[in-house]
Amino acid sequence: MNSYKTVSQATGVARTLSRSAGCTILVYQAGDNRFVTARPSDAVSGLVIGIYQNGYKLQSAQRA
C-alpha cells in the first residue's frame, strides 16, 4: 500500500500498476488529502474511489 496527496496521483499509479503487473488495484480515501492504492487482499479503511484492472477503471456492475 502506498499513499498519495491527490486522487489523480493515486489513480494514475493504480492504472499503471494494474496494467504492468496484471493485477487488480483499489484506490481509497483514507482521510483528508490522503489517497491509498492497495491490492484487494489488503485491509481497506476508507471510502473506495475506484477499482482498476488491466489499466482501466471497472464499472460499478463489474465490481464484486
C-alpha positions as CSV (number, residue, x, y, z in Angstrom):
1,M,0.0,0.0,0.0
2,N,1.2,3.5,-0.9
3,S,-0.5,6.8,0.0
4,Y,-0.7,10.0,-2.2
5,K,-1.8,13.6,-1.6
6,T,-4.2,13.7,-4.6
7,V,-6.7,11.3,-6.1
8,S,-5.2,11.8,-9.6
9,Q,-1.8,10.7,-8.4
10,A,-3.3,7.5,-6.8
11,T,-5.5,6.7,-9.8
12,G,-2.5,7.2,-12.2
13,V,-0.4,4.7,-10.1
14,A,-3.3,2.3,-9.9
15,R,-3.8,2.3,-13.7
16,T,-0.1,1.8,-14.3
17,L,0.3,-1.0,-11.7
18,S,-2.8,-2.8,-12.8
19,R,-1.6,-2.8,-16.4
20,S,2.0,-3.6,-15.9
21,A,1.6,-6.1,-13.0
22,G,-1.6,-7.7,-14.4
23,C,-3.4,-7.4,-11.1
24,T,-6.3,-5.6,-9.6
25,I,-5.6,-2.4,-7.6
26,L,-8.0,-0.4,-5.4
27,V,-7.9,3.3,-4.7
28,Y,-9.5,4.5,-1.5
29,Q,-9.6,7.7,0.5
30,A,-8.2,7.3,4.0
31,G,-8.6,10.9,5.2
32,D,-8.2,14.5,4.1
33,N,-5.7,14.6,1.3
34,R,-4.7,11.0,1.7
35,F,-5.5,8.5,-1.1
36,V,-4.2,5.0,-0.9
37,T,-3.5,2.3,-3.5
38,A,-3.9,-1.3,-2.3
39,R,-4.4,-4.8,-3.5
40,P,-7.8,-6.5,-2.9
41,S,-6.2,-8.7,-0.2
42,D,-5.1,-5.6,1.8
43,A,-7.2,-4.2,4.6
44,V,-9.1,-1.2,3.4
45,S,-10.0,1.6,5.9
46,G,-11.8,4.3,4.0
47,L,-14.0,5.1,1.0
48,V,-13.2,3.1,-2.1
49,I,-12.8,5.6,-5.0
50,G,-12.1,3.0,-7.8
51,I,-11.1,-0.4,-8.8
52,Y,-8.6,-0.8,-11.6
53,Q,-7.8,-3.8,-13.7
54,N,-5.6,-4.0,-16.9
55,G,-5.2,-0.2,-16.8
56,Y,-8.9,0.6,-16.7
57,K,-11.4,1.5,-14.0
58,L,-14.0,-1.2,-13.6
59,Q,-17.7,-0.1,-13.9
60,S,-19.9,-0.5,-10.9
61,A,-21.7,-3.5,-12.4
62,Q,-18.3,-5.3,-12.7
63,R,-17.4,-4.9,-9.1
64,A,-17.5,-8.0,-6.9
